[in-house]
Amino acid sequence: MARSSQREDAATIAARIAEDVRALNYATLPHEGFPGLVWPVDAHNTIGALMTAVGRLPQALGQISAFLAAQKRRPGLADRYSEFAGRPYAAIDVARADLDAAARTADRVHLRLEAAHNASAGLSIDDPDNRR
């Protein structure tokens, strides 16, 4: 994937990931003339890439959590509109707990994807014209 020479902010990158997952949902099924997954190796390679992506997610979640913790030291921190209105520290504490839980879940998803990747490693279609 080509990258811009300018740095992108975290929210822009996360939005692109969300859009890429939407595109992946289409790419894994045949539709509108696109073949979707064709060979077992297509599934294996897709699982491997997802395994890598999910394996990297806990670091980002931890860094976001640490950023939020540091916001408690910033003058003027407020929450005026959410269910935590008037209690910004409580909002941070809940968000951090949920981010930590999400990171643990991502670790478990990573392990399951690794197992699926390993299980799919030897799959192929015996086709004398096109061995994949």
Backbone as numpy.savetxt, mean C-alpha at the origin, in Angstrom:
# Nx Ny Nz CAx CAy CAz Cx Cy Cz
8.55 3.10 -13.80 7.72 4.26 -13.80 8.61 5.49 -13.80
8.34 6.44 -14.66 9.12 7.67 -14.73 8.79 8.55 -13.54
9.80 9.15 -12.99 9.63 10.04 -11.85 9.94 11.46 -12.27
9.21 12.39 -11.69 9.47 13.80 -11.92 10.76 14.19 -11.22
11.46 15.18 -11.77 12.68 15.65 -11.13 12.35 16.47 -9.89
11.11 16.92 -9.75 10.70 17.67 -8.57 10.20 16.70 -7.50
10.44 17.03 -6.26 9.96 16.20 -5.16 8.44 16.36 -5.04
7.78 15.23 -4.80 6.34 15.26 -4.57 6.08 15.12 -3.08
4.98 15.71 -2.63 4.66 15.56 -1.22 4.01 14.19 -0.98
3.99 13.80 0.28 3.50 12.47 0.66 2.05 12.25 0.23
1.20 13.25 0.38 -0.20 13.08 0.03 -0.38 12.85 -1.47
0.43 13.52 -2.29 0.36 13.32 -3.74 0.77 11.90 -4.12
1.83 11.41 -3.49 2.28 10.05 -3.76 1.23 9.04 -3.31
0.67 9.25 -2.12 -0.37 8.34 -1.61 -1.60 8.33 -2.53
-1.96 9.50 -3.05 -3.10 9.56 -3.97 -2.80 8.80 -5.26
-1.56 8.88 -5.73 -1.17 8.14 -6.93 -1.22 6.63 -6.65
-0.77 6.21 -5.48 -0.85 4.79 -5.13 -2.31 4.33 -5.13
-3.19 5.14 -4.57 -4.62 4.79 -4.56 -5.14 4.62 -5.98
-4.75 5.52 -6.86 -5.18 5.43 -8.26 -4.57 4.21 -8.93
-3.31 3.91 -8.62 -2.65 2.73 -9.19 -3.33 1.44 -8.74
-3.80 1.40 -7.50 -4.52 0.21 -7.02 -5.83 0.06 -7.77
-6.51 1.18 -8.03 -7.74 1.12 -8.83 -7.43 0.55 -10.21
-6.35 1.01 -10.83 -5.95 0.50 -12.14 -5.58 -0.98 -12.06
-4.91 -1.37 -10.98 -4.57 -2.78 -10.79 -5.82 -3.65 -10.72
-6.85 -3.15 -10.07 -8.10 -3.90 -9.99 -8.66 -4.20 -11.39
-8.53 -3.26 -12.29 -8.96 -3.49 -13.67 -7.99 -4.41 -14.41
-6.71 -4.25 -14.16 -5.69 -4.99 -14.91 -5.68 -6.48 -14.57
-6.24 -6.86 -13.44 -6.23 -8.27 -13.06 -7.42 -9.05 -13.61
-8.33 -8.39 -14.27 -9.48 -9.05 -14.89 -9.57 -8.68 -16.36
-10.00 -9.62 -17.20 -10.20 -9.25 -18.61 -11.37 -8.27 -18.73
-11.17 -7.24 -19.54 -12.25 -6.29 -19.79 -11.89 -5.42 -20.99
-12.89 -5.00 -21.71 -12.75 -4.04 -22.80 -11.52 -4.29 -23.68
-11.31 -5.55 -24.05 -10.22 -5.89 -24.95 -8.88 -6.09 -24.29
-8.77 -5.86 -22.99 -7.52 -6.10 -22.28 -7.55 -7.52 -21.72
-6.44 -8.24 -21.79 -6.47 -9.65 -21.41 -6.51 -9.92 -19.92
-6.16 -8.96 -19.07 -6.05 -9.25 -17.65 -4.86 -10.15 -17.41
-4.92 -10.97 -16.38 -3.86 -11.94 -16.14 -4.01 -13.05 -17.16
-2.90 -13.47 -17.78 -2.95 -14.48 -18.82 -2.22 -15.74 -18.39
-1.03 -15.60 -17.84 -0.18 -16.73 -17.49 0.00 -16.80 -15.97
0.26 -17.98 -15.44 0.54 -18.07 -14.01 1.66 -17.14 -13.55
2.65 -16.94 -14.40 3.75 -16.04 -14.04 3.25 -14.60 -13.88
2.18 -14.23 -14.59 1.60 -12.90 -14.41 1.11 -12.73 -12.97
0.41 -13.74 -12.48 -0.07 -13.70 -11.09 1.11 -13.69 -10.13
2.08 -14.55 -10.37 3.26 -14.65 -9.49 3.99 -13.31 -9.41
4.23 -12.70 -10.55 4.95 -11.42 -10.56 4.14 -10.31 -9.91
2.82 -10.32 -10.11 1.96 -9.32 -9.48 1.96 -9.49 -7.97
1.86 -10.72 -7.52 1.92 -10.99 -6.08 3.25 -10.51 -5.51
4.33 -10.78 -6.22 5.65 -10.37 -5.74 5.77 -8.86 -5.60
5.25 -8.14 -6.57 5.31 -6.67 -6.50 4.45 -6.15 -5.36
3.27 -6.73 -5.19 2.41 -6.32 -4.08 3.05 -6.66 -2.73
3.70 -7.81 -2.66 4.40 -8.21 -1.44 5.45 -7.15 -1.07
6.21 -6.70 -2.05 7.23 -5.69 -1.81 6.59 -4.37 -1.36
5.53 -3.96 -2.04 4.87 -2.70 -1.70 4.32 -2.74 -0.28
3.62 -3.81 0.06 3.04 -3.91 1.39 4.13 -4.02 2.45
5.22 -4.68 2.12 6.33 -4.79 3.05 6.97 -3.45 3.37
6.85 -2.52 2.49 7.42 -1.18 2.71 6.46 -0.25 3.45
5.20 -0.59 3.48 4.18 0.28 4.06 4.38 0.55 5.55
4.75 -0.42 6.38 4.92 -0.11 7.80 5.91 1.02 8.09
6.95 1.15 7.30 7.89 2.25 7.52 7.19 3.59 7.35
6.44 3.74 6.27 5.73 5.01 6.04 4.72 5.28 7.14
3.98 4.24 7.54 2.99 4.42 8.60 3.66 4.83 9.91
4.79 4.23 10.22 5.53 4.60 11.42 6.03 6.03 11.37
6.49 6.46 10.21 6.99 7.82 10.06 5.85 8.84 10.19
4.68 8.50 9.66 3.52 9.39 9.81 3.13 9.47 11.28
3.15 8.33 11.96 2.82 8.30 13.39 3.80 9.16 14.19
5.08 9.05 13.89 6.09 9.86 14.59 5.89 11.34 14.31
5.53 11.67 13.08 5.25 13.07 12.74 4.10 13.59 13.58
3.02 12.80 13.66 1.87 13.25 14.46 2.25 13.43 15.92
3.06 12.53 16.47 3.49 12.66 17.86 4.22 13.98 18.07
5.05 14.35 17.11 5.81 15.60 17.22 4.91 16.82 17.15
3.73 16.69 16.55 2.82 17.82 16.44 2.30 18.27 17.80
2.36 17.40 18.80 1.92 17.77 20.15 2.77 18.90 20.72
3.98 19.06 20.21 4.88 20.11 20.70 4.72 21.44 19.94
3.87 21.43 18.92 3.72 22.65 18.11 2.70 23.59 18.73
3.08 24.84 18.89 2.11 25.82 19.40 0.95 25.96 18.42
-0.22 26.13 18.96 -1.39 26.38 18.13 -2.09 25.14 17.62
-1.63 23.95 18.01 -2.29 22.72 17.57 -3.75 22.75 18.00
-4.64 22.47 17.08 -6.07 22.53 17.38 -6.80 21.46 16.58
-7.99 21.17 17.03 -8.94 20.33 16.28 -10.31 20.95 16.52
-10.84 21.53 15.48 -12.11 22.25 15.62 -13.30 21.53 15.00
-13.05 20.51 14.14 -14.14 20.01 13.33 -14.43 18.51 13.46
-13.50 17.75 13.99 -13.73 16.30 14.04 -14.43 15.91 15.33
-14.57 14.62 15.52 -15.15 14.13 16.77 -14.26 14.47 17.97
-13.03 14.90 17.71 -12.10 15.26 18.77 -12.00 16.78 18.94
-12.98 17.49 18.49 -12.95 18.95 18.57 -12.61 19.38 20.00
-11.60 20.26 20.09 -11.15 20.74 21.38 -10.16 19.81 22.07
-9.91 18.63 21.47 -9.00 17.66 22.09 -8.00 17.14 21.06
-7.14 17.99 20.54 -6.22 17.56 19.48 -5.26 16.46 19.91
-4.85 16.46 21.18 -3.95 15.40 21.64 -4.63 14.04 21.58
-5.92 14.02 21.91 -6.67 12.76 21.83 -6.76 12.29 20.38
-6.95 13.22 19.46 -7.01 12.86 18.04 -5.69 12.23 17.61
-4.58 12.82 18.03 -3.27 12.28 17.69 -3.08 10.90 18.30
-3.45 10.74 19.55 -3.29 9.44 20.21 -4.08 8.34 19.50
-5.30 8.64 19.11 -6.13 7.65 18.40 -5.57 7.38 17.01
-5.19 8.42 16.30 -4.62 8.23 14.96 -3.35 7.39 15.04
-2.49 7.65 16.02 -1.25 6.88 16.16 -1.53 5.43 16.50
-2.50 5.18 17.36 -2.85 3.79 17.69 -3.36 3.07 16.45
-4.16 3.74 15.65 -4.68 3.12 14.43 -3.58 2.92 13.40
-2.65 3.86 13.27 -1.52 3.69 12.36 -0.64 2.53 12.79
-0.41 2.41 14.09 0.39 1.29 14.59 -0.30 -0.04 14.30
-1.62 -0.09 14.50 -2.38 -1.31 14.20 -2.33 -1.60 12.70
-2.43 -0.57 11.88 -2.35 -0.76 10.42 -0.98 -1.31 10.02
0.08 -0.81 10.66 1.42 -1.31 10.35 1.55 -2.78 10.72
1.00 -3.17 11.85 1.04 -4.59 12.24 0.24 -5.44 11.25
-0.90 -4.93 10.82 -1.71 -5.65 9.83 -0.96 -5.77 8.51
-0.29 -4.70 8.10 0.50 -4.75 6.86 1.61 -5.79 6.97
2.22 -5.90 8.15 3.24 -6.94 8.35 2.64 -8.33 8.14
1.43 -8.54 8.65 0.77 -9.85 8.47 0.39 -10.08 7.01
-0.10 -9.04 6.33 -0.43 -9.15 4.91 0.82 -9.46 4.11
1.92 -8.82 4.43 3.19 -9.07 3.75 3.57 -10.55 3.87
3.45 -11.11 5.06 3.78 -12.53 5.25 2.87 -13.43 4.43
1.59 -13.09 4.35 0.66 -13.91 3.56 0.97 -13.79 2.07
1.32 -12.60 1.62 1.69 -12.43 0.21 2.99 -13.17 -0.09
3.92 -13.16 0.84 5.15 -13.91 0.65 4.86 -15.40 0.50
3.95 -15.91 1.32 3.58 -17.33 1.22 2.91 -17.62 -0.13
2.02 -16.72 -0.56 1.36 -16.90 -1.87 2.38 -16.82 -3.00
3.33 -15.91 -2.88 4.37 -15.75 -3.90 5.20 -17.02 -3.99
5.58 -17.56 -2.84 6.36 -18.80 -2.83 5.55 -19.96 -3.41
4.27 -20.04 -3.04 3.43 -21.13 -3.53 3.23 -21.07 -5.04
3.19 -19.87 -5.60 2.92 -19.72 -7.03 4.19 -19.76 -7.89
5.34 -19.90 -7.26 6.62 -19.78 -7.96 6.81 -20.80 -9.08
6.31 -22.00 -8.92 6.56 -23.04 -9.92 5.44 -23.25 -10.91
4.40 -22.45 -10.84 3.26 -22.64 -11.73 3.59 -22.24 -13.17
3.11 -23.03 -14.10 3.28 -22.71 -15.52 2.21 -23.44 -16.31
2.12 -23.11 -17.56 1.22 -23.80 -18.50 2.11 -24.53 -19.49
1.93 -25.82 -19.59 2.69 -26.58 -20.58 2.08 -26.34 -21.95
2.77 -25.53 -22.71 2.32 -25.14 -24.04 3.57 -25.16 -24.92
3.65 -26.09 -25.85 4.88 -26.22 -26.66 5.19 -24.96 -27.46
4.20 -24.14 -27.74 4.44 -22.93 -28.55 4.86 -21.73 -27.70
4.51 -21.74 -26.44 4.80 -20.58 -25.61 4.91 -21.02 -24.15
6.08 -21.34 -23.72 6.27 -21.82 -22.34 6.43 -20.63 -21.39
5.42 -20.44 -20.57 5.47 -19.37 -19.56 4.91 -19.88 -18.27
